[in-house]
Amino acid sequence: SCNAGYSGAVAAITTSPFYSSTCSAVTCPGNSRGASVVAGCSCNAGYSGAVSAVTSSPFYTSTCSNVACPANSAGANVPLGCSCNAGYSSIVACPANSVGANVPTGCSCTTGYSGSVSAITTSPFYSSTCFAVACPVNSRGSSVVAGCSCNAGYSGAVAAITTSPFYSSTCFAVACPGNSRGASVVAGCSCNAGYSGAVSAVTRSPFYTSTCSNWQTGATGSLVKCQNIQGSPVKITNAHASNVRYVKFTTTSYFSAGGGLNYFAACTTGTSDQASNTASTLKFVAPDANPPGWRYASSNPSSESCNSWWWGPSGNWNRNERGGGWKLQSVVGITVDGTSLDWRTNPGSSASQTYAADNDIILHFCDAVTIQQLIAVPWHQGHPLQATQLQYRDSSGTWQNSGATGAKASGYGLWSGTSSTAQYWTYGAASSTAVSKHWRVQGMKDTSVHSRGCGLQVPQWLAHQIQQVIQ
């Protein structure tokens, strides 16, 4: 009989060579390749198994079978063809302006970009609509990604975020400055009665220029030419004897080509051995809800215009959880040493919260002040506030301990669901020698992990210069 892998037969005959043989090597079966079964066959590409020679028809055994399509692909089997699933092409990385592990697992647009990334089956195996978001209303710039600045007359900042609308903007219209009236600098301010000048919107802090002033005539008269050049000068008595901060001398007419004035000085007579103090209560509640004449600083108020304050980036403040109203719109939050924190109508619904409470609170006054009390407001009982020290900056620029004692106190927080056990952080009176334009609450923090705070109240005493009589 024919050997394994051969097909045919051997028959005896009477002539040399006395046999007839048709044993021939069997060709490789389907789904395999090679010279013959005897020489050896291999499964075709895309098939798995083996071909062996045997002595019975068909003289081979074959286990070559088609391989199924692998993971992340689709099709009947490998020989018939498989295609990568949507988003796969050796696992496509997230495209430009998006972040994520790769397209199959999901990509999201980068901060400041709007759109989405979808997996597709044709090159480049993704479809992306991520585009840079335009600067929002009340700001200018090519896009949020490139950077936006608040328009003239607006204070605040624009930051890129990853959730719709893909930016956070605190650009708000600046209130009309002192000695003027109106809805805002943007809407237009007019100098108050008795003041002259104008208010204009600008793009640099404090986001307006104001020339509103109330110069009053203290005295008028004439100077005789060439007199009083030597000896005693002419003394002109000012009719306004108190609360004078600035003095100017104006020449309204002069002789021929003259008009020269040898010397002019504002002199004082009379003194007081005590500073005159003026009390007021300041409520610092949000970057867009400042005490009159104040603004929220972009970073460090000490290096920005006076009457500015800062408690973390402005973009971290929001009213997202106000719902039907704040708790402090219906109750007095706390009473400390006879001073009540009453925010029911002022600031009322304008109160806000910051997610960056773990920052120093910095205050920059236009006048030198000594702080008698400071009350920092918590979110609710789950976010207790605490600080290290109330400090002022001395004349050398060094921060000093004000001597005020810090203490916790229980009251209602800002959030509507707060209990009366929310932990405030308070300071009593600073030392009488602690007088400065620059103050800070060092080490302020929410002792939970969430870093929330809700503003502060500062009943303060302005330490004015000694009142003088100007002549």
Disulfide bonds with the S-S distance in Angstrom:
Cys2-Cys23 1.82
Cys28-Cys41 1.99
Cys43-Cys64 1.84
Cys69-Cys82 1.86
Cys94-Cys107 1.99
Cys109-Cys130 2.03
Cys135-Cys148 2.05
Cys150-Cys171 2.01
Cys176-Cys189 2.08
Cys191-Cys212 1.93
Cys306-Cys366 1.93
